[in-house]
């Protein structure tokens, strides 16, 4: 009997990218508290309803996992793969740091400073991935655009509510 199922190594990048995206999503979710402090903020009129953020971030994380797995498979060598992993790790760190600064430390002003670096990390990922796969790079465009929109929301929130002080 001929077993024609592909080897596990074919699915490893997909599994790793999916688990990494899930991990970042869960950590970001744990850091996001929609409690009394957040509800007391004056929100800009153009901010979408809070219920939109979960589905949008879910789509972004799915697309990011697909992009990561696609680019991984197209990278020509181990050094390129490590560079790609490093960029994704930096991006994941900046993504969760924003939630920590904004929600846990209740410092939208600090989050506003940090979110520019998050946007740059997405642009760096797209630029790097484009060398291996234009499709993988394009899959991150919604993430880049959503974070650009988040910068506008974050900026307006700081303008409408500042100055901020530490909650402790």
N, C-alpha and C positions, 0 to 999 in steps of 0.2 A: 504494500500500500504506500503510495507516494504522498507524503505530507507536504503540501505546498504553502503552508503558512509562513509569512516572513519572519525572519529572526527577531528576537527581542531588541537587538540593537537598532533596528529600523524604528521601533516605537519609543525607544528611550528618550530622544529629544522631546517628543510630544508629551510624554509622561512628566519629565522633569520641568518643562516649561509650564505645563498645566498646574503642577503642584506648586511651583514657585509663584505663579499668578494667584492661585488660591491662597497661599500663605500671606502674600502682600494684601490681598483683599480682606482676609480675616483680621489681620493685624490693624489695618486701617479702620475697619469696622469697630474693632474693640476700642480704638482711640477716639472714635467719633461719638460724642455725647450730645444728644439733642435734648438737653435739660433746660432748667430755668434760666441759666446764664445765656445760653444760645437763643432761647425764645425771647429774651428781653432785648436782644439786639435789634436796632432799626435796620431793616434789610432794604437794599436798593430795589426799586420798582421792577427792574428787568431780571431779577433773580427768579429762576424757575421754582416751582413748588418742591419742597424737600423730598416728596415721593418720587421725583424724577431721578434723583441722584443715584439711588441703588441700581436701577436698570441701566443707566448710562455707564456707571463704573463697571457693571458686570460685562457689558458689551466691550468696553475698553480693555478689560483684563483678558477676555476671550481673544480679542484681536491681537493683543500683545503676546499671548502665549503662542498663537498661530505664527505670528511674525518671528518670534524667537526660535521656534522649532524649524521654520522654513529657512531662516538665515543660517542657523546652526548646520543644517544639512548641506548648505551651499558654500560654507567657508572652506577654503582650500587647505588649511593646516591647523595644527593644534594651537599655535600662538594666536592665530586669528580668532579661534574659538574662545580662548581664555580672555582675549580683549573684549569680545562680545559679552561674555559672562560678567566681566568686570563692569561694563557699562550698564548692564541690566541690574547688577547689584547696587551700583551707585543710584540708579533711577529708583529702585525699590526703597532704598534708604531715604532718599529725598521725598518720595511719595508719603511714606509713613511719618517722616519728620514733620511734614506740613500738618497732618492731623494732630500730632502731639502738640505742636506750637499753637494751633488755632483752638482746638477743643479742650485738651487737657490743661495746658498752661493758660488758656484764655487770653492769648496774645495774637490777635489778628495782625497787629503791626509787625511782629516778628515773622509771622507766617507770610506776610506780603514780601518781606525781604528774601525769604527762603524760596518762594514759589518761582522766582525768576531762574534760580538754579535748577529747579525741577524742569521747567520749560526747556532750558539749555540741554539738560541731560536727555530729553526726548529728541531734540534736534540732533544731538550727537549720535544717538542710536540710529536715527533715520539716515543720517549721512554715512555712518559706518555700514549699515545694512545694505544701503543702495549699491555698494561695491559688489555685494554678493547676490542680492536679489532685490530688484526694484519693487516687486510685489510685496515682499516683507516690509520694506521701508514704507510703502504706501499704506499698509495696514495700521501704521502708527499715526497716520494723519488725523483721525478723529481724536486720539489722545492729545496730540499737540494742540488742536483747535479747542478742545474742551478745557485744557489747562490755560490757554490764552483767555478764554471766557472766564475761568475761575479767577484769573488775575484781576480782571475788571470787577468782578463781584467782590473780591477781597479788598481791592483798593477802595471801592465805594463803601464797604462796611467800615473800613478804618476811618474814612472821611465822615461818615454819619455818626460814628460812635466814639471816636478817640477823644482824649488820650486814654491809653490803657495802662493798668498797673498790675503787678503780680497778684494772683488771687490768694496768696498766703502771707 
